[in-house]
Amino acid sequence: MIGLLRGKLLIKQPPDLMLDVNGVGYEVQASMTTFYDLPELHAEVTLYTHFVVREDAQLLYGFSSQTERELFRHLLKVNGVGPKMALAIVSGMNPLEFNQVIHAADIARLSRIPGVGKKTAERLVIELRDRLPKSDGYEAGTSTHAAPALPSVSASDEAINALLALGYKPAQASQMIAAYEDQGLSVEDMIRQALRASLK
């Protein structure tokens, strides 16, 4: 299994990125919280990865911390939760927030994540409550230093595409991003603000 990649960041187009590791390009799907921590293009980056093999594809998922990857792996063990839903959950909440939501049995907040209905939310609480440590066992793992960028249509489109990849419907994704189009935010910040607003 590929557990870690260290290389030059060639492409970052949420939720996809590419790393050049000694001349080999690895395509990785990363959580939005990981995107907030990424350096500029062509800088070196280290990602903790989870390798998924399916009949029709081999996929790598990347995370900036082992804590985030551990949460992703816990989610995959829950009945009915696949990599796409797990990535959406990890993108919407950092491990500390998710841990608090699970222990508080906040079904309503979990249900706001795309693809997570009430039954799935209840299953998450039941199956993960005893597996996840209390809140002090998780680090927040968030970043607030993403560099702002000039507003542009392409930035909005990238943000919308990232939300679509996380399972949101086109109209919903467009509406979520519309509120942040003219604020001079980077793609990553636009996505972060939209996700946080949708989960409140």
Secondary structure, DSSP 4 states (H G I P E B T S, - for coil): ---EEEEEEEEEETTEEEEEETTEEEEEEE-HHHHHH--STTSEEEEEEEEEE-SS-EEEEEESSHHHHHHHHHHHTSTT--HHHHHHHHHHS-HHHHHHHHHTT-HHHHTTSTT--HHHHHHHHHHHTTTSPPGGGS-------PPP----HHHHHHHHHHHHHTT--HHHHHHHHHTTTTTT--HHHHHHHHHHHHT-
